[in-house]
Amino acid sequence: MVKAAKKGGRVRDKWRDKQWVIVNKPSGFEPPGSVNYVPITDGEQAKGRVIENTLHDMMKGNPDQTMDQHQIKIFLQIDRINDGSASTRFKGHEYAKEFLRSLVRRGSSMINFVHDYTTQDGHTFRVAVVAFTQRRVNTSKKHEIRMIAHRILSERIPQMTVEQFVQEATGGKSGDIPRETNSLLGAAIMNEAKKVANIRHLGVKKTKLISTPESRAVSSAKPVEATVSEPAPQ
């Protein structure tokens, strides 16, 4: 067997070229401060990078922490890097797959609802709600619970800033949140939905940032058409 020739030169250590930056929480999570310390190669290329944490990580130092916060993933997107510190925006959250599977029970119904909503300051989020009942329910009750979720979300989210939405959708703010849900928005929906069926769990299982005012301004901007000079009349 012919062995491949060894390439000359010294192997470059990529880790020595990296710089470490502190990743700060976006507004909406209490207490404020940093949450990660990550390596980057280039500040410009690092913009837009998405970092995964748990709600427990985001809420360290908050006395209202619960064990379920380990089961909720929070996604942060790097926005700007300045002097070794990165500011972020809330990109979304979701239930961990193991937590979602643990909620499934034989002889009960799972109800899903997904819709897009825009906050008062122009951030559009795709919001997914999930509900688990104690016993099986028919199609009409499932539809009624979905309509309750849509009515409450369409009334409340357009009145919120993005910071308020983060707090009420993820449980990222101290407050009274029942164990049967994960957030203040989930609690508001459950208070109405339990009049229709016996609910075991109802929560906002996932959110995803679809667009921001800045991204829409860029996508809707029209390119300036080059003017073609006509020849002067003879």
Protein Blocks (a to p, Z undefined) as FASTA:
>chain_A
ZZddddedjdddfklmpccddddddehiaceddfbdcddfblklmgopacdddfklmmgo
iakbcfklmmpccddddfbdcehiacdddfbdcddfklmmmmpcghiacdddddddddfk
opacddddddddfbdcdfklmmmmmmmmmmmmmmmmmmpcfklmmmmmnopagcdddfkb
cbfklmmmmmmmmmmpccfbdcdfbdcdfbdfklmmmmmpccddddddddddZZ
